[in-house]
Amino acid sequence: MFSSIMALGALLLTLSMTVVASPVQLSRRVKFNLDSAPPNDKAKSRSEISSELLSNFTLFAQFAALSACDQNINATGNKLTCDYDGCGLVEDDDTETIFTFHNATGPTGYIALNHTRKLTVLTFRGTVSKYDGETDFKYQFTAIEDVCPGCNAHEGFWGYWSSAADVIISELRSATTSHPDYSLTVVGHSLGGAVATLAGTILRTKGFSLDIWTFGSPKVGNYKLAEFITNQRAPVSVYRATHYTDVVPKLPLTLTLLGFDYSHPSPEYWIDQPTGEKVTTDVVKFIEGINSLAGNAGQHVWIQWPDPNHGWYFGNMSVCPTPADSPPPEDS
């Protein structure tokens, strides 16, 4: 029973993140009924966000989407670009990739400078390759006591960050030394959001001052880790966006009695409207409380792949053709 439940959670996580972490399409659609019910930790009332915060969410969602464009991860010294509409805020700025990382058994992404806005942006791509998918399946906990007492992380997400941590930290130290007046931001969508959360958390413990922006991120660890992340920089440690009934933020499933107390840090910025509609300040709800049920987690949903809610965060997250390292589409 236990293994079946966890296998279902891992399967849902992998399928969901494969859909639009890049423009990968699944040839078969399957429906599940998932009623996720994690604990409600002192949830507070919702309120709309400011227009400035909405603009920032839109900007960093575009940075996240651009990590699924091959031209942005295969060479340095280039301006960030996309092939479809949806990245105008970034494309109009003076940007430059200064480091890219992309291999068969680790995370994919880039470090870029935005000279217009004085930003250094570390971005992690979502699920595209076969190995990305295998990483999503590694849902067992791994202890990270050196980060915080009692903390456990998702084995796959932690492994991805750890495999690239040394070189990324070295490159960021160089970038922040060269551009001390630039703000550091860590960004990601889906699997990329999970790795960004862990990366930003660890970078802070190493002296970096930064913001974390994630879109449709799954849970990255247990309650203790969520609590540590929440308290790392109050009142907002992570600008964690969820969308409507998107299933990915509900996963891995929270099964506390079985030892899997997967949890999200507080707060959450929940886009409470369907896909394709222009996001305005009044439809993004600010929700406090670890594992609050007031937002995405409390939405009972029939899941269908492709899941349009996972692919729309302040705009379409598919802004380029299918990346070269994505697996071939399955036969129908």
Sequence and secondary structure as in RCSB ss.txt:
>XXXX:A:sequence
MFSSIMALGALLLTLSMTVVASPVQLSRRVKFNLDSAPPNDKAKSRSEISSELLSNFTLFAQFAALSACDQNINA
TGNKLTCDYDGCGLVEDDDTETIFTFHNATGPTGYIALNHTRKLTVLTFRGTVSKYDGETDFKYQFTAIEDVCPG
CNAHEGFWGYWSSAADVIISELRSATTSHPDYSLTVVGHSLGGAVATLAGTILRTKGFSLDIWTFGSPKVGNYKL
AEFITNQRAPVSVYRATHYTDVVPKLPLTLTLLGFDYSHPSPEYWIDQPTGEKVTTDVVKFIEGINSLAGNAGQH
VWIQWPDPNHGWYFGNMSVCPTPADSPPPEDS
>XXXX:A:secstr
 HHHHHHHHHHHHHHHHHHHSSS   SS  EEEE       S     B  HHHHHHHHHHHHHHHGGG HHHHS 
SS     SSSS HHHHTS EEEEEEE  TTS  EEEEEETTTTEEEEEE  S SHHHHHHHH  SEEE TTTSTT
 EEEHHHHHHHHHHHHHHHHHHHHHHHH TTSEEEEEEETHHHHHHHHHHHHHHHTT  EEEEEES    EEHHH
HHHHHHHSSS S EEEEETT SGGG S  BGGGTB EE  S EEEE S TTS   GGGEEEE STT SSSGGG  
EEEESS TTTTBSSSBS  SS  TTS      
